[in-house]
Amino acid sequence: MKKYVCTLGLIIFTMSLLAQSKSHKLGLTFGGGSQKYNGDLGNGFTFKNEAWYGNFLLNAGYYLNKSFDVGVSGTIGDYGYCQSEAKRNKEVAFSERCPGCGSRLGNGNLNSRLITFGFNGKYKLANGYLLSSESAIKPYIYAGAGVNRIIDIMKMNCVREGVYFSLNAGVGVKYYISNRINIGYNLGFGYFTEDNLDNKVNYGRDMDMYMQNSLTLGVDLF
């Protein structure tokens, strides 16, 4: 066991000797955190929620120049919304209730699996213009588009399964603990281009959204 630990430590140490730059253009980021819903059922983009839904992410970024990267990303996790007691007991028309929530008075809940794949362009603030390119703290903003797969894992007919497209954007920051290893935080948003995944259309809001809060670990490769 000690042999494997020492070998892994040696690999990580060797990888940390060179920083991502025009000579080492590919970086991988792993992470995970919470995933929240905002849509016709209610606003889950708050600190206090009735339920917690998590996700895992993988991102590959490619260096273009000191200001811009391009990348692809994928996430998988639970996605949903659990109504408060007050909303749960507020009677609404039967046609507006979740088909799978039985005799509940409110609109119902959403429980599903969300798998996303996206493309993005990133603008790096530590580019020598706004912040020093030598800074260990490297904030960024990004935008792109995604393909999202919704799966009814609870089999309660409270979500409309299918493939949905989204417009994506977010902000984040990386802190380099060595030349090639970084830890960070990423806040991402996805805006669905359709409004039927929660079985509600134009009921209070135009489109559904998701928000992902993630802690990350990154490695710059070659």
BELVEN-V691946 format. One record per residue. PHI is phi in degrees with one decimal (* if undefined). OMEGA is omega in radians with two decimals (999 if undefined). Layout:
phi->PHI omega->OMEGA
phi->PHI omega->OMEGA
//
This chain:
phi->* omega->3.13
phi->-60.7 omega->3.14
phi->-62.5 omega->-3.13
phi->-68.6 omega->3.12
phi->-63.5 omega->3.13
phi->-64.7 omega->3.12
phi->-63.6 omega->3.11
phi->-62.2 omega->3.10
phi->-62.3 omega->3.12
phi->-65.4 omega->3.13
phi->-63.8 omega->-3.14
phi->-62.8 omega->3.13
phi->-63.1 omega->-3.14
phi->-64.5 omega->3.14
phi->-66.0 omega->-3.06
phi->-83.8 omega->-3.07
phi->-80.5 omega->-3.07
phi->-123.3 omega->-3.10
phi->-93.8 omega->3.06
phi->-65.2 omega->-3.11
phi->-160.7 omega->3.08
phi->-65.1 omega->3.09
phi->-93.0 omega->-3.14
phi->-134.2 omega->-2.84
phi->-91.0 omega->-3.04
phi->-100.9 omega->3.08
phi->-128.8 omega->3.09
phi->-112.8 omega->3.12
phi->-129.7 omega->3.09
phi->-117.4 omega->3.10
phi->176.7 omega->3.14
phi->-176.1 omega->-3.13
phi->171.6 omega->-3.07
phi->-98.5 omega->3.11
phi->-133.5 omega->-3.01
phi->-126.5 omega->-3.08
phi->-110.5 omega->2.97
phi->-142.0 omega->-3.08
phi->-175.7 omega->-3.04
phi->-66.4 omega->-3.14
phi->-77.8 omega->-3.12
phi->156.2 omega->-3.11
phi->-104.1 omega->3.09
phi->-97.4 omega->-3.12
phi->-82.4 omega->-3.12
phi->-130.9 omega->3.11
phi->-72.2 omega->-3.12
phi->-98.2 omega->3.12
phi->-135.2 omega->3.12
phi->-74.9 omega->-3.13
phi->-146.4 omega->-3.14
phi->-117.3 omega->-3.14
phi->-124.1 omega->-3.05
phi->-113.1 omega->3.10
phi->-151.2 omega->3.07
phi->-121.7 omega->-3.10
phi->-133.6 omega->3.03
phi->-140.5 omega->-3.14
phi->-130.9 omega->3.03
phi->-119.0 omega->-3.13
phi->-115.0 omega->-3.12
phi->-122.6 omega->-3.10
phi->-70.4 omega->3.01
phi->-100.0 omega->3.07
phi->-157.5 omega->-3.04
phi->-67.3 omega->-3.14
phi->-107.2 omega->-2.98
phi->-129.4 omega->2.94
phi->-126.7 omega->2.92
phi->-121.0 omega->-3.10
phi->-160.5 omega->3.00
phi->-125.0 omega->-3.11
phi->-143.8 omega->3.07
phi->-142.0 omega->3.08
phi->-135.5 omega->3.03
phi->-145.3 omega->3.14
phi->177.3 omega->3.08
phi->-79.6 omega->-3.10
phi->-142.3 omega->-3.11
phi->-175.1 omega->3.14
phi->-153.1 omega->3.12
phi->-118.2 omega->-3.05
phi->-72.6 omega->3.09
phi->-70.0 omega->3.14
phi->-61.2 omega->-3.13
phi->-63.7 omega->3.13
phi->-70.2 omega->-3.11
phi->-66.1 omega->-3.10
phi->-99.2 omega->3.11
phi->-88.6 omega->-3.06
phi->-73.4 omega->3.05
phi->-126.2 omega->3.13
phi->-58.3 omega->-3.10
phi->-57.7 omega->-3.13
phi->-66.7 omega->-3.13
phi->-97.0 omega->-3.11
phi->-85.1 omega->3.06
phi->-61.9 omega->-3.11
phi->-60.1 omega->-3.07
phi->-99.4 omega->-3.06
phi->-97.5 omega->3.01
phi->64.2 omega->-3.03
phi->-93.4 omega->3.12
phi->-60.3 omega->-3.07
phi->-79.1 omega->-3.06
phi->-76.6 omega->-3.14
phi->-66.9 omega->-3.12
phi->106.1 omega->-3.09
phi->-113.9 omega->3.08
phi->-131.4 omega->3.09
phi->-134.9 omega->-3.07
phi->-158.4 omega->2.95
phi->-111.6 omega->3.14
phi->-120.8 omega->3.07
phi->-115.5 omega->-3.08
phi->-124.5 omega->3.00
phi->-139.8 omega->-3.05
phi->-142.3 omega->3.02
phi->-115.2 omega->-3.13
phi->-150.7 omega->2.97
phi->-115.4 omega->-3.05
phi->-116.8 omega->3.03
phi->-107.6 omega->-3.07
phi->-96.3 omega->-3.10
phi->-78.7 omega->3.09
phi->-87.1 omega->-3.03
phi->-119.4 omega->-3.12
phi->92.4 omega->3.10
phi->-99.4 omega->-3.13
phi->-92.1 omega->3.09
phi->-132.6 omega->3.13
phi->-62.8 omega->3.10
phi->-69.9 omega->3.12
phi->-91.4 omega->-3.10
phi->-65.0 omega->3.07
phi->-74.4 omega->3.11
phi->-95.6 omega->-3.02
phi->-129.4 omega->3.08
phi->-78.8 omega->-3.11
phi->-157.0 omega->2.97
phi->-129.2 omega->-3.12
phi->-151.8 omega->3.08
phi->-151.5 omega->-3.13
phi->-178.8 omega->-3.13
phi->-141.1 omega->-3.08
phi->-139.6 omega->2.99
phi->-114.3 omega->-3.01
phi->-126.2 omega->3.10
phi->-110.3 omega->3.10
phi->-101.9 omega->-3.12
phi->-125.5 omega->3.13
phi->-84.1 omega->-3.07
phi->-72.5 omega->-3.14
phi->-83.5 omega->-3.13
phi->55.1 omega->-3.14
phi->-113.7 omega->3.14
phi->57.2 omega->3.12
phi->-104.8 omega->3.09
phi->-146.5 omega->3.12
phi->-94.2 omega->-3.11
phi->-63.9 omega->3.09
phi->154.5 omega->3.11
phi->-106.6 omega->-3.09
phi->-128.6 omega->3.08
phi->-95.5 omega->-3.12
phi->-145.9 omega->2.94
phi->-98.6 omega->-3.00
phi->-123.9 omega->3.08
phi->-158.6 omega->3.12
phi->-178.7 omega->3.10
phi->-135.7 omega->3.10
phi->-168.3 omega->3.11
phi->-148.8 omega->3.05
phi->-118.3 omega->3.04
phi->-120.5 omega->-3.09
phi->-84.1 omega->3.11
phi->-84.3 omega->2.98
phi->-149.3 omega->-3.09
phi->-63.5 omega->-3.06
phi->-128.7 omega->-3.13
phi->-109.0 omega->3.14
phi->-137.2 omega->2.97
phi->-119.1 omega->-3.07
phi->-167.9 omega->3.12
phi->-137.4 omega->3.13
phi->-132.8 omega->3.06
phi->-117.4 omega->-3.07
phi->-123.7 omega->3.12
phi->-127.4 omega->3.02
phi->-125.7 omega->-3.12
phi->-112.6 omega->-3.09
phi->-66.2 omega->3.12
phi->-88.1 omega->3.05
phi->-128.3 omega->-3.00
phi->-128.3 omega->-3.12
phi->-130.3 omega->-3.08
phi->-68.6 omega->-3.14
phi->-98.9 omega->3.14
phi->64.1 omega->3.07
phi->-129.0 omega->3.13
phi->-125.4 omega->3.09
phi->56.0 omega->3.08
phi->-99.8 omega->3.09
phi->97.3 omega->-3.13
phi->-141.8 omega->-3.07
phi->-79.7 omega->-3.06
phi->-135.2 omega->3.09
phi->-92.8 omega->-3.11
phi->-137.9 omega->2.94
phi->-131.7 omega->3.09
phi->-128.8 omega->-3.13
phi->-122.2 omega->3.03
phi->-105.2 omega->-3.02
phi->-135.8 omega->2.91
phi->-93.2 omega->-2.97
phi->-128.7 omega->3.00
phi->-131.4 omega->-3.06
phi->-122.3 omega->3.10
phi->-133.6 omega->3.05
phi->-89.5 omega->-2.99
phi->-102.0 omega->-3.00
phi->-136.6 omega->999
//
